Every structure is written in C-alpha cells, then in structure tokens.
Amino acid sequence: MKRRPRRRTERVQGVIAILGVMIVFACAAVLALESLKGRDRAELSAQVVDTVLSVGGRQLTVQVENRGGRTASEVTVTAKTSEEAVQAVIDYVPARGNRHVVIRVPSEGEVTIAIDSWIYP
C-alpha cells in the first residue's frame, strides 16, 4: 500500500508547524522590544532655518527636530519678540525626525523660539 505519501504529508505538516511557532516567537520578541523602547521620550528642539522679509514683518521657517525615540503630537512652537508672542501648532513630529512651520513676526527686534508643549499620542 501507499505509506510514503502519508509520511511525506506528516513531515510537511511538521515543518509548517515549526515555521509557524518560529514566526509567533519572532513576533512576540519584536513586540517585547518595541514595548521596552516605548519608555523613550521625545527630545524636541527648534531653530530658525530661513527668514523672508515681507511687508510689515518677517516670515520665519522654523525646524522642530525630535532626537528622541517617541513621537510628539500637538507640538506648540512660540516665537517671542519684544512686541508680541506668536504661536503655531504642528500636528506631530516623528521620533528621530523633523517638521517645519512658518511663523510671521514683526520686522524689527530679536526673536526667541521655544517649544511650549506637546503630548504623546
């Protein structure tokens, strides 16, 4: 009788089962590593990368950089002059990434850029 095809089927099923178990363990390891990384913080900094003079003011292009391991969302950037403070909100800044925002300020005086707040998504 035909015993060989049955053994071959059992072997194939065994190999597939072992591969399935390996994939499950690999996924669990990736999830565990990512959850440990979740303790990272966002490390935000801001700097002016371009200034364009316009009628009655300046347009500052501000780069917000995140050197940390977590994404920051609803990032509030403030540009302060002697006359006023202007705020802009960036939707999110990814971990180890950056985003740009354009802020319009008066044409005279020093400008100070600061990150006021953000939340973790």
Solvent accessible surface area in square Angstrom, and as a share of the most:
residue,aa,sasa,rsa
1,M,237,1.06
2,K,176,0.75
3,R,176,0.64
4,R,201,0.74
5,P,72,0.45
6,R,178,0.65
7,R,139,0.51
8,R,173,0.63
9,T,72,0.42
10,E,97,0.43
11,R,172,0.63
12,V,77,0.44
13,Q,113,0.50
14,G,32,0.30
15,V,88,0.50
16,I,109,0.55
17,A,59,0.46
18,I,110,0.56
19,L,91,0.46
20,G,32,0.30
21,V,81,0.47
22,M,114,0.51
23,I,111,0.56
24,V,99,0.57
25,F,141,0.59
26,A,57,0.44
27,C,73,0.43
28,A,53,0.41
29,A,53,0.41
30,V,89,0.51
31,L,126,0.63
32,A,53,0.41
33,L,108,0.54
34,E,96,0.43
35,S,75,0.48
36,L,101,0.50
37,K,107,0.45
38,G,38,0.36
39,R,188,0.68
40,D,60,0.31
41,R,166,0.61
42,A,3,0.03
43,E,104,0.47
44,L,29,0.14
45,S,46,0.30
46,A,29,0.23
47,Q,103,0.46
48,V,60,0.35
49,V,69,0.40
50,D,72,0.37
51,T,65,0.38
52,V,78,0.45
53,L,133,0.66
54,S,42,0.27
55,V,141,0.81
56,G,67,0.65
57,G,0,0.00
58,R,35,0.13
59,Q,69,0.31
60,L,5,0.03
61,T,30,0.18
62,V,0,0.00
63,Q,32,0.14
64,V,0,0.00
65,E,49,0.22
66,N,0,0.00
67,R,159,0.58
68,G,5,0.05
69,G,20,0.20
70,R,77,0.28
71,T,43,0.25
72,A,0,0.00
73,S,16,0.10
74,E,99,0.44
75,V,0,0.00
76,T,20,0.11
77,V,0,0.00
78,T,3,0.02
79,A,0,0.00
80,K,102,0.43
81,T,19,0.11
82,S,109,0.70
83,E,127,0.57
84,E,85,0.38
85,A,63,0.49
86,V,37,0.21
87,Q,112,0.50
88,A,19,0.15
89,V,99,0.57
90,I,15,0.08
91,D,109,0.56
92,Y,91,0.35
93,V,0,0.00
94,P,36,0.23
95,A,32,0.25
96,R,162,0.59
97,G,17,0.16
98,N,60,0.31
99,R,84,0.31
100,H,99,0.44
101,V,24,0.14
102,V,91,0.52
103,I,4,0.02
104,R,119,0.43
105,V,4,0.02
106,P,19,0.12
107,S,56,0.36
108,E,133,0.60
109,G,46,0.44
110,E,154,0.69
111,V,38,0.22
112,T,84,0.49
113,I,34,0.17
114,A,39,0.30
115,I,39,0.20
116,D,69,0.36
117,S,57,0.37
118,W,82,0.29
119,I,91,0.46
120,Y,77,0.29
121,P,113,0.71
